[in-house]
Amino acid sequence: MILPLSYYQQPDVVALARDLIGKYVFTCFDGQLTGGRIVETEAYAHVNDQACHSHLGRFTSRTRIMYEAGGVAYVYLIYGRYVLFNLVTNVAGKADAVLIRGIEPTEGVPEMLLRRGLAAVQRNLTGGPGLLTQALGISTKHYGLPLTGPNIWLEDRAELVADEQVVASPRVGIDYAGEDAALPWRFRLRGSAWTSPAK
């Protein structure tokens, strides 16, 4: 089942980031279907989270999409080379997002290998936020696309992931966020070979 817009418009971004573990994300560009099972996410909240791009109501050309109703893609460039793929959540005006950090590839693996320039399937195909975005063919031109298709969508395949299968830990690369850097808002599927290497 393709996740409906109402799924993204839930108010608790942390619970949503946890719930996304075990869901599937797919892209279809130029007739090429690629995707996989989500195994790692991070939550970013517009309230009381200095790591969030919309903290204190920050509104820029980059963050404006975060203020729309949940269910659209927030895609941006970091370090001048990595594109990160986020899901805008909550209702309009409440600018929350979930970063997709790792997926287990299940569809279109040959195409993903081509996009990543790899000869064989290994963790760095999709085990990291910048890597999976490249593998899925997502770029900054897909900023604002709906998450219900036809180019990007998420599916619930009724695969339940028990709490003991999920590791909650602090998010990655946000030392600037002060005490909020310690929030356990990074979620990983325990034992997955496809989570990012960041500790």
Sequence and secondary structure as in RCSB ss.txt:
>XXXX:A:sequence
MILPLSYYQQPDVVALARDLIGKYVFTCFDGQLTGGRIVETEAYAHVNDQACHSHLGRFTSRTRIMYEAGGVAYV
YLIYGRYVLFNLVTNVAGKADAVLIRGIEPTEGVPEMLLRRGLAAVQRNLTGGPGLLTQALGISTKHYGLPLTGP
NIWLEDRAELVADEQVVASPRVGIDYAGEDAALPWRFRLRGSAWTSPAK
>XXXX:A:secstr
 B  HHHHT S HHHHHHHTTT EEEEEETTEEEEEEEEEEEEE SSS TTSTTGGG   TTTGGGGS SSBEEE
EEETTTEEEEEEEESSTT  EEEEEEEEEEEE HHHHHHHHT SS  GGGTSSHHHHHHHHT  GGGTT BTBSS
SEEEE       GGGEEEE  SS GGGGGGGG   EEEETT TTS S  
